[in-house]
Amino acid sequence: MHWIGVVIAVIAFLLIGVFHPIVIKAEYYFGKRVWPVFLLADLIFLAASLWVAHPVGSSALGVLGCSCLWSIGELFEQEQRVARGWYPRRPGRK
């Protein structure tokens, strides 16, 4: 049996789960203006995934990069969720 697919799936599941609170906290403290940081991280992780020879490591970096890219859209959606009152707005921010 080859477990590599299951290992990659678990890594993807955990990374997506980790990025959910990261996006919430990033929007709370910095707003959507922090999106270039996620873009830079995306580019770094995707480039690193091209250089890693191990399939699990390369896949994990690729999933991490794509999670950063997906988080950019989630930052903008999180701002809308805050405007609807679903999440708290940081005091002192417009």
C-alpha atoms as an extended CHARMM CRD file, in Angstrom:
* protein
*
        94  EXT
         1         1  MET       CA              0.0000000000        0.0000000000        0.0000000000  PROA      1               0.0000000000
         2         2  HSD       CA              1.0420000000        3.5580000000       -0.6710000000  PROA      2               0.0000000000
         3         3  TRP       CA              0.1610000000        5.9830000000        2.0860000000  PROA      3               0.0000000000
         4         4  ILE       CA              1.5160000000        9.1070000000        0.4030000000  PROA      4               0.0000000000
         5         5  GLY       CA             -1.9320000000       10.2310000000       -0.7990000000  PROA      5               0.0000000000
         6         6  VAL       CA             -3.4060000000        9.9120000000        2.6800000000  PROA      6               0.0000000000
         7         7  VAL       CA             -0.4730000000       11.7900000000        4.2120000000  PROA      7               0.0000000000
         8         8  ILE       CA             -0.8380000000       14.6350000000        1.6990000000  PROA      8               0.0000000000
         9         9  ALA       CA             -4.6030000000       14.7540000000        2.3160000000  PROA      9               0.0000000000
        10        10  VAL       CA             -4.0650000000       15.0300000000        6.0740000000  PROA      10              0.0000000000
        11        11  ILE       CA             -1.4840000000       17.7860000000        5.5710000000  PROA      11              0.0000000000
        12        12  ALA       CA             -3.8950000000       19.6750000000        3.2920000000  PROA      12              0.0000000000
        13        13  PHE       CA             -6.7240000000       19.2790000000        5.8060000000  PROA      13              0.0000000000
        14        14  LEU       CA             -4.5760000000       20.5420000000        8.6850000000  PROA      14              0.0000000000
        15        15  LEU       CA             -3.1980000000       23.5020000000        6.7280000000  PROA      15              0.0000000000
        16        16  ILE       CA             -6.6680000000       24.5960000000        5.6570000000  PROA      16              0.0000000000
        17        17  GLY       CA             -7.7940000000       24.3020000000        9.2700000000  PROA      17              0.0000000000
        18        18  VAL       CA             -4.8510000000       26.3850000000       10.4600000000  PROA      18              0.0000000000
        19        19  PHE       CA             -5.4170000000       29.1170000000        7.9000000000  PROA      19              0.0000000000
        20        20  HSD       CA             -9.0280000000       29.7330000000        8.9510000000  PROA      20              0.0000000000
        21        21  PRO       CA             -8.0990000000       31.4130000000       12.2780000000  PROA      21              0.0000000000
        22        22  ILE       CA             -5.0530000000       33.0690000000       10.6710000000  PROA      22              0.0000000000
        23        23  VAL       CA             -7.3180000000       34.8690000000        8.1880000000  PROA      23              0.0000000000
        24        24  ILE       CA             -9.7110000000       35.9150000000       10.9640000000  PROA      24              0.0000000000
        25        25  LYS       CA             -6.9160000000       37.2990000000       13.1420000000  PROA      25              0.0000000000
        26        26  ALA       CA             -5.1430000000       38.9640000000       10.2080000000  PROA      26              0.0000000000
        27        27  GLU       CA             -8.3250000000       40.7760000000        9.2030000000  PROA      27              0.0000000000
        28        28  TYR       CA             -9.0430000000       41.7360000000       12.8120000000  PROA      28              0.0000000000
        29        29  TYR       CA             -5.6160000000       43.2540000000       13.4770000000  PROA      29              0.0000000000
        30        30  PHE       CA             -4.5640000000       44.5080000000       10.0230000000  PROA      30              0.0000000000
        31        31  GLY       CA             -7.6460000000       44.5620000000        7.8190000000  PROA      31              0.0000000000
        32        32  LYS       CA             -7.5050000000       43.5130000000        4.1900000000  PROA      32              0.0000000000
        33        33  ARG       CA             -4.4080000000       45.6150000000        3.5330000000  PROA      33              0.0000000000
        34        34  VAL       CA             -2.2400000000       42.6650000000        4.6190000000  PROA      34              0.0000000000
        35        35  TRP       CA             -3.0610000000       40.7150000000        1.4330000000  PROA      35              0.0000000000
        36        36  PRO       CA              0.3770000000       41.3690000000       -0.1980000000  PROA      36              0.0000000000
        37        37  VAL       CA              1.9940000000       39.4150000000        2.6470000000  PROA      37              0.0000000000
        38        38  PHE       CA             -0.1270000000       36.3980000000        1.7430000000  PROA      38              0.0000000000
        39        39  LEU       CA              0.7620000000       36.8420000000       -1.9370000000  PROA      39              0.0000000000
        40        40  LEU       CA              4.4810000000       36.9950000000       -1.1730000000  PROA      40              0.0000000000
        41        41  ALA       CA              4.2290000000       33.9130000000        1.0440000000  PROA      41              0.0000000000
        42        42  ASP       CA              2.3200000000       32.1460000000       -1.7410000000  PROA      42              0.0000000000
        43        43  LEU       CA              5.0400000000       32.8630000000       -4.2750000000  PROA      43              0.0000000000
        44        44  ILE       CA              7.7920000000       31.7710000000       -1.8770000000  PROA      44              0.0000000000
        45        45  PHE       CA              6.0940000000       28.5010000000       -0.9140000000  PROA      45              0.0000000000
        46        46  LEU       CA              5.1680000000       27.6110000000       -4.4990000000  PROA      46              0.0000000000
        47        47  ALA       CA              8.7020000000       28.3310000000       -5.6850000000  PROA      47              0.0000000000
        48        48  ALA       CA             10.1000000000       26.2470000000       -2.8220000000  PROA      48              0.0000000000
        49        49  SER       CA              7.7970000000       23.3710000000       -3.7590000000  PROA      49              0.0000000000
        50        50  LEU       CA              9.4950000000       23.2560000000       -7.1540000000  PROA      50              0.0000000000
        51        51  TRP       CA             12.8990000000       22.7170000000       -5.5540000000  PROA      51              0.0000000000
        52        52  VAL       CA             12.0040000000       20.1200000000       -2.9130000000  PROA      52              0.0000000000
        53        53  ALA       CA             12.6410000000       16.6040000000       -4.1720000000  PROA      53              0.0000000000
        54        54  HSD       CA             10.5440000000       14.6870000000       -1.6410000000  PROA      54              0.0000000000
        55        55  PRO       CA              6.9690000000       14.2690000000       -2.8880000000  PROA      55              0.0000000000
        56        56  VAL       CA              5.3390000000       14.8540000000        0.5050000000  PROA      56              0.0000000000
        57        57  GLY       CA              7.4500000000       17.9270000000        1.2360000000  PROA      57              0.0000000000
        58        58  SER       CA              6.8660000000       19.3460000000       -2.2120000000  PROA      58              0.0000000000
        59        59  SER       CA              3.1250000000       18.7060000000       -1.9650000000  PROA      59              0.0000000000
        60        60  ALA       CA              2.9600000000       20.2300000000        1.5130000000  PROA      60              0.0000000000
        61        61  LEU       CA              4.6830000000       23.3830000000        0.3000000000  PROA      61              0.0000000000
        62        62  GLY       CA              2.3770000000       23.5350000000       -2.7060000000  PROA      62              0.0000000000
        63        63  VAL       CA             -0.7140000000       23.2000000000       -0.5130000000  PROA      63              0.0000000000
        64        64  LEU       CA              0.7200000000       25.8090000000        1.8510000000  PROA      64              0.0000000000
        65        65  GLY       CA              1.2770000000       28.1930000000       -1.0530000000  PROA      65              0.0000000000
        66        66  CYS       CA             -2.2150000000       27.6620000000       -2.4180000000  PROA      66              0.0000000000
        67        67  SER       CA             -3.6550000000       28.1510000000        1.0720000000  PROA      67              0.0000000000
        68        68  CYS       CA             -1.9150000000       31.5220000000        1.2200000000  PROA      68              0.0000000000
        69        69  LEU       CA             -3.3520000000       32.4060000000       -2.1810000000  PROA      69              0.0000000000
        70        70  TRP       CA             -6.8450000000       31.3200000000       -1.1400000000  PROA      70              0.0000000000
        71        71  SER       CA             -6.4990000000       33.3850000000        2.0440000000  PROA      71              0.0000000000
        72        72  ILE       CA             -6.3280000000       36.5870000000       -0.0080000000  PROA      72              0.0000000000
        73        73  GLY       CA             -9.8940000000       36.0700000000       -1.1640000000  PROA      73              0.0000000000
        74        74  GLU       CA            -10.9270000000       35.0360000000        2.3240000000  PROA      74              0.0000000000
        75        75  LEU       CA             -9.5270000000       38.2900000000        3.7450000000  PROA      75              0.0000000000
        76        76  PHE       CA            -11.8940000000       40.2790000000        1.5580000000  PROA      76              0.0000000000
        77        77  GLU       CA            -14.7950000000       37.9770000000        2.4120000000  PROA      77              0.0000000000
        78        78  GLN       CA            -13.9180000000       38.2120000000        6.1080000000  PROA      78              0.0000000000
        79        79  GLU       CA            -14.2290000000       41.9780000000        5.8710000000  PROA      79              0.0000000000
        80        80  GLN       CA            -17.7770000000       41.4910000000        4.5870000000  PROA      80              0.0000000000
        81        81  ARG       CA            -18.5550000000       39.0410000000        7.3940000000  PROA      81              0.0000000000
        82        82  VAL       CA            -17.3940000000       41.6140000000        9.9170000000  PROA      82              0.0000000000
        83        83  ALA       CA            -19.5690000000       44.2710000000        8.2450000000  PROA      83              0.0000000000
        84        84  ARG       CA            -22.5680000000       41.9310000000        8.5690000000  PROA      84              0.0000000000
        85        85  GLY       CA            -21.8300000000       41.4920000000       12.2840000000  PROA      85              0.0000000000
        86        86  TRP       CA            -20.8780000000       37.8340000000       12.1030000000  PROA      86              0.0000000000
        87        87  TYR       CA            -17.4210000000       38.5470000000       13.5710000000  PROA      87              0.0000000000
        88        88  PRO       CA            -16.2860000000       41.3140000000       15.9330000000  PROA      88              0.0000000000
        89        89  ARG       CA            -14.8350000000       44.5440000000       14.5610000000  PROA      89              0.0000000000
        90        90  ARG       CA            -11.5990000000       45.7500000000       16.0990000000  PROA      90              0.0000000000
        91        91  PRO       CA            -12.2680000000       48.8030000000       18.2890000000  PROA      91              0.0000000000
        92        92  GLY       CA            -10.8850000000       52.0320000000       16.8710000000  PROA      92              0.0000000000
        93        93  ARG       CA            -10.9320000000       50.8870000000       13.2450000000  PROA      93              0.0000000000
        94        94  LYS       CA            -13.3750000000       52.4660000000       10.8010000000  PROA      94              0.0000000000
